[in-house]
Amino acid sequence: MATPSQWIAGARPRTLPAAVVPVAVGTGVAIGYGGAVWWRALLALFVALALQVGVNYANDYSDGVRGTDDERVGPMRLVGSGAAAPREVLSAALGCFLAAAAAGLVLVVATGAWWLLLVGAVSIAAAWFYTGGSRPYGYRALGEISVFVFFGLVAVAGTTFVQLEWLPWTALAASVPVGLLACAMLVVNNLRDIVTDRPAGKRTMAVVLGDTRTRTLYTLCLVLPLVIAVVLTPWQPFAALAVLATPLAIGPVKAVRQGATGPALIATLQQTGRFQLVYGLLFTVGLALHAL
């Protein structure tokens, strides 16, 4: 039976900034337009975190039963390591999805926007079929696209909408750098796992692109958000505050460009999450200052 610390490790805490940042940025947009509703923001954060942990457990389960995690270099996997039975990990994933659905339903009722039910259902389906089902799209180089859509566009725009009950263009613009940073987490994770994913038949975007082009993609995912923050300044003068996070991007970009592999990329993943979190918080403050 897995210990509590193993369950926490299996939830992959280093990936949680991908859930926190879009909600923070979406709330920053809402503040900037004078319409933040804090209990809705907190509920949106709960939904995002539950989905993130749920997809991590679902990924653990699906990859574990397929055997693609047997030789994994990265953080421990509950099923692949034998620490937890597949059924237990599956139950944990489904429990997280159910919790996210319940919290999301409260937001649907509060806003009266019943079409959000469809958005929630598609989000949960995307979380499951990333590595679940007979034809997981995460094995077909579509993972980064899904992450960009759901942890960028959907999460930022959704968080803003449930508070303002309308959608300013700023939320859509702000979702682009947020989505790119979420993609960076997946790109560096898959870069590390190319050597094990390829023989296992797991065709991630990193496997398809190859080592060199994947490193270029990672660099773009970190650099472009800084550029976008500057580009937005004519309409959002304080958005460029996010550029203050630049020093935190230097280390991980340098490591990837210099050819870091295997366990060395675990530290890079952590550094990427730190940059993502700091960028997101600075970007949030900048967008919120639009209210001035």
C-alpha positions as CSV (number, residue, x, y, z in Angstrom):
1,M,0.0,0.0,0.0
2,A,1.4,3.4,-1.0
3,T,2.3,5.8,1.8
4,P,0.8,9.3,2.1
5,S,4.2,10.8,0.9
6,Q,4.1,8.5,-2.2
7,W,0.5,9.6,-3.0
8,I,1.7,13.2,-2.8
9,A,4.7,12.4,-5.0
10,G,2.3,10.6,-7.4
11,A,0.2,13.8,-7.7
12,R,3.3,15.5,-9.1
13,P,3.4,18.7,-7.1
14,R,5.9,20.3,-9.5
15,T,3.2,20.4,-12.2
16,L,0.7,22.3,-10.0
17,P,1.8,25.7,-11.2
18,A,0.1,24.8,-14.5
19,A,-3.2,24.9,-12.6
20,V,-2.5,27.8,-10.3
21,V,-1.1,30.3,-12.9
22,P,-4.1,30.4,-15.3
23,V,-6.5,31.0,-12.4
24,A,-4.4,33.7,-11.0
25,V,-4.0,35.4,-14.4
26,G,-7.7,35.1,-15.1
27,T,-8.5,36.7,-11.7
28,G,-5.9,39.4,-12.5
29,V,-7.9,40.2,-15.6
30,A,-11.2,40.3,-13.6
31,I,-9.6,42.6,-11.0
32,G,-8.4,44.9,-13.8
33,Y,-12.0,45.3,-15.1
34,G,-13.3,45.8,-11.6
35,G,-15.3,42.6,-11.2
36,A,-13.3,40.1,-9.1
37,V,-15.5,37.7,-7.1
38,W,-13.1,36.0,-4.7
39,W,-15.2,32.9,-3.8
40,R,-15.6,32.1,-7.5
41,A,-11.9,32.6,-8.0
42,L,-11.1,30.2,-5.2
43,L,-13.7,27.7,-6.5
44,A,-12.1,28.0,-10.0
45,L,-8.7,27.3,-8.4
46,F,-10.1,24.2,-6.8
47,V,-11.4,23.0,-10.1
48,A,-8.1,23.5,-11.8
49,L,-6.1,21.8,-9.1
50,A,-8.5,18.8,-9.0
51,L,-8.2,18.4,-12.7
52,Q,-4.4,18.7,-12.7
53,V,-4.0,16.1,-9.9
54,G,-6.7,13.9,-11.6
55,V,-4.9,13.9,-14.9
56,N,-1.6,13.1,-13.2
57,Y,-3.2,10.1,-11.5
58,A,-5.0,9.1,-14.7
59,N,-1.7,9.3,-16.6
60,D,0.0,7.2,-13.8
61,Y,-2.7,4.6,-14.1
62,S,-2.9,4.4,-17.9
63,D,0.8,4.4,-18.5
64,G,1.3,2.0,-15.6
65,V,-1.1,-0.7,-16.9
66,R,0.5,-0.3,-20.4
67,G,4.0,-0.8,-19.0
68,T,5.3,2.5,-20.5
69,D,6.4,3.7,-17.0
70,D,8.5,0.6,-16.2
71,E,11.8,2.2,-17.0
72,R,10.9,5.8,-16.4
73,V,13.7,8.3,-15.4
74,G,11.5,10.9,-13.8
75,P,9.6,11.1,-10.5
76,M,8.1,8.0,-9.1
77,R,4.9,6.5,-10.6
78,L,2.5,4.7,-8.2
79,V,1.5,2.0,-10.6
80,G,4.8,1.6,-12.5
81,S,6.7,1.3,-9.2
82,G,4.2,-1.1,-7.7
83,A,3.6,1.2,-4.8
84,A,-0.2,1.2,-5.4
85,A,-2.6,-1.1,-7.2
86,P,-3.9,0.2,-10.5
87,R,-7.5,0.2,-9.2
88,E,-6.5,2.5,-6.3
89,V,-4.8,5.0,-8.6
90,L,-7.8,4.9,-11.0
91,S,-10.2,5.5,-8.1
92,A,-8.0,8.5,-7.0
93,A,-8.2,9.9,-10.6
94,L,-11.9,9.5,-10.8
95,G,-12.4,11.0,-7.4
96,C,-10.5,14.1,-8.5
97,F,-12.5,14.4,-11.6
98,L,-15.7,14.1,-9.6
99,A,-14.6,16.8,-7.2
100,A,-13.8,19.1,-10.1
101,A,-17.2,18.4,-11.6
102,A,-19.0,19.2,-8.4
103,A,-17.2,22.5,-7.8
104,G,-17.6,23.4,-11.5
105,L,-21.4,22.8,-11.2
106,V,-21.6,25.4,-8.4
107,L,-20.0,27.9,-10.7
108,V,-22.4,27.0,-13.5
109,V,-25.4,27.6,-11.2
110,A,-23.9,30.8,-9.9
111,T,-23.3,32.3,-13.4
112,G,-26.4,30.7,-15.1
113,A,-24.1,29.9,-18.0
114,W,-25.2,26.3,-18.6
115,W,-23.0,25.9,-21.6
116,L,-20.1,25.7,-19.1
117,L,-21.3,22.2,-18.4
118,L,-20.1,21.2,-21.9
119,V,-16.7,23.0,-21.3
120,G,-16.3,21.0,-18.1
121,A,-17.3,17.7,-19.7
122,V,-14.8,18.2,-22.5
123,S,-12.1,19.2,-20.1
124,I,-12.6,16.0,-18.0
125,A,-12.7,13.9,-21.2
126,A,-9.5,15.5,-22.4
127,A,-7.8,14.8,-19.1
128,W,-8.8,11.1,-19.3
129,F,-8.0,10.4,-22.9
130,Y,-4.6,12.1,-22.8
131,T,-3.2,8.6,-22.0
132,G,-6.5,6.7,-21.3
133,G,-8.6,4.7,-23.7
134,S,-7.6,2.6,-26.7
135,R,-6.2,5.6,-28.7
136,P,-4.7,8.1,-26.3
137,Y,-4.0,11.4,-28.0
138,G,-1.0,12.0,-25.8
139,Y,0.7,9.1,-27.7
140,R,0.0,10.9,-31.0
141,A,1.9,14.2,-30.4
142,L,-1.2,16.1,-29.4
143,G,-0.4,16.6,-25.7
144,E,1.1,20.1,-26.0
145,I,-1.9,21.3,-28.1
146,S,-4.3,20.0,-25.4
147,V,-2.3,21.6,-22.6
148,F,-2.2,25.0,-24.5
149,V,-6.0,24.9,-25.0
150,F,-7.1,23.7,-21.5
151,F,-4.4,25.2,-19.3
152,G,-4.2,28.3,-21.3
153,L,-7.3,29.4,-23.2
154,V,-10.0,27.5,-21.3
155,A,-8.6,28.1,-17.8
156,V,-7.7,31.8,-18.1
157,A,-10.9,32.7,-20.1
158,G,-13.1,30.5,-17.9
159,T,-11.7,32.0,-14.6
160,T,-12.3,35.5,-16.0
161,F,-15.8,34.7,-17.2
162,V,-17.1,33.1,-14.0
163,Q,-16.2,36.3,-12.2
164,L,-17.1,39.0,-14.7
165,E,-19.9,37.0,-16.5
166,W,-18.5,38.4,-19.8
167,L,-15.2,37.9,-21.6
168,P,-12.9,40.8,-22.4
169,W,-10.3,40.4,-25.1
170,T,-7.5,40.7,-22.6
171,A,-8.4,37.3,-21.1
172,L,-7.9,35.7,-24.5
173,A,-4.6,37.5,-25.1
174,A,-3.3,36.7,-21.6
175,S,-4.2,33.0,-22.1
176,V,-1.5,32.7,-24.8
177,P,1.6,33.1,-22.7
178,V,0.0,31.1,-19.9
179,G,-0.7,28.3,-22.3
180,L,2.9,28.4,-23.7
181,L,4.3,28.1,-20.2
182,A,2.1,25.2,-19.4
183,C,3.4,23.6,-22.6
184,A,7.0,24.2,-21.5
185,M,6.4,21.9,-18.5
186,L,5.2,19.1,-20.8
187,V,7.9,19.7,-23.4
188,V,10.8,19.4,-20.9
189,N,9.1,16.4,-19.3
190,N,8.8,14.6,-22.7
191,L,12.3,15.7,-23.7
192,R,13.6,13.8,-20.7
193,D,11.6,10.7,-21.6
194,I,12.4,10.4,-25.3
195,V,14.8,7.5,-24.6
196,T,12.1,5.5,-22.9
197,D,9.0,6.7,-24.7
198,R,10.2,5.9,-28.2
199,P,10.8,2.2,-27.6
200,A,7.5,2.0,-25.7
201,G,5.6,3.3,-28.7
202,K,4.7,6.5,-27.0
203,R,4.8,9.1,-29.8
204,T,4.9,12.3,-27.9
205,M,5.7,15.6,-29.7
206,A,9.2,15.3,-28.4
207,V,9.6,11.8,-30.0
208,V,8.2,13.1,-33.3
209,L,10.3,16.3,-33.4
210,G,13.5,14.7,-32.1
211,D,15.9,16.0,-29.5
212,T,17.2,19.1,-31.2
213,R,13.9,20.6,-32.4
214,T,12.3,19.8,-29.0
215,R,14.9,21.9,-27.3
216,T,14.1,24.7,-29.7
217,L,10.4,24.3,-28.9
218,Y,11.1,24.5,-25.2
219,T,13.1,27.7,-25.6
220,L,10.3,29.3,-27.6
221,C,7.8,28.3,-24.9
222,L,9.8,30.3,-22.3
223,V,10.9,33.2,-24.4
224,L,7.6,34.1,-26.2
225,P,5.6,34.8,-23.0
226,L,8.2,37.5,-22.2
227,V,7.8,39.0,-25.6
228,I,4.0,38.9,-25.4
229,A,4.1,40.7,-22.0
230,V,5.9,43.6,-23.7
231,V,3.7,43.6,-26.8
232,L,0.6,44.0,-24.6
233,T,1.9,47.2,-22.9
234,P,0.1,49.6,-25.2
235,W,-3.3,48.2,-23.9
236,Q,-2.1,46.8,-20.6
237,P,0.7,49.2,-19.4
238,F,1.7,47.1,-16.4
239,A,1.8,43.7,-18.2
240,A,5.5,44.1,-18.7
241,L,6.0,43.5,-15.0
242,A,6.2,39.8,-16.0
243,V,9.6,40.5,-17.7
244,L,11.0,40.8,-14.2
245,A,10.9,37.0,-14.1
246,T,13.4,36.7,-16.9
247,P,16.4,35.8,-14.7
248,L,14.5,32.6,-13.6
249,A,14.3,31.5,-17.3
250,I,18.0,31.8,-17.9
251,G,19.0,28.6,-16.0
252,P,16.5,26.2,-17.5
253,V,16.9,27.5,-21.0
254,K,20.7,27.3,-20.7
255,A,20.5,23.7,-19.4
256,V,18.2,22.6,-22.2
257,R,20.3,24.4,-24.9
258,Q,23.5,22.8,-23.6
259,G,22.1,19.3,-23.9
260,A,20.9,18.3,-20.4
261,T,19.4,14.8,-20.4
262,G,17.9,12.3,-18.0
263,P,17.9,13.1,-14.3
264,A,19.4,16.6,-15.0
265,L,16.1,17.6,-16.6
266,I,14.2,16.8,-13.4
267,A,15.9,19.9,-11.9
268,T,15.1,21.8,-15.1
269,L,11.4,20.8,-14.8
270,Q,11.4,22.3,-11.3
271,Q,13.1,25.5,-12.5
272,T,10.5,25.8,-15.3
273,G,7.7,25.5,-12.8
274,R,9.3,28.2,-10.6
275,F,9.6,30.5,-13.6
276,Q,6.0,29.8,-14.6
277,L,4.8,30.6,-11.2
278,V,6.7,33.9,-10.7
279,Y,5.9,35.0,-14.3
280,G,2.2,34.2,-13.6
281,L,2.1,36.1,-10.4
282,L,3.9,39.2,-11.9
283,F,1.6,39.0,-14.9
284,T,-1.4,38.8,-12.6
285,V,-0.4,41.9,-10.7
286,G,0.3,43.8,-14.0
287,L,-3.2,42.9,-15.4
288,A,-4.9,43.8,-12.1
289,L,-3.3,47.2,-12.1
290,H,-5.3,48.0,-15.2
291,A,-8.0,49.0,-12.7
292,L,-6.0,52.1,-11.9
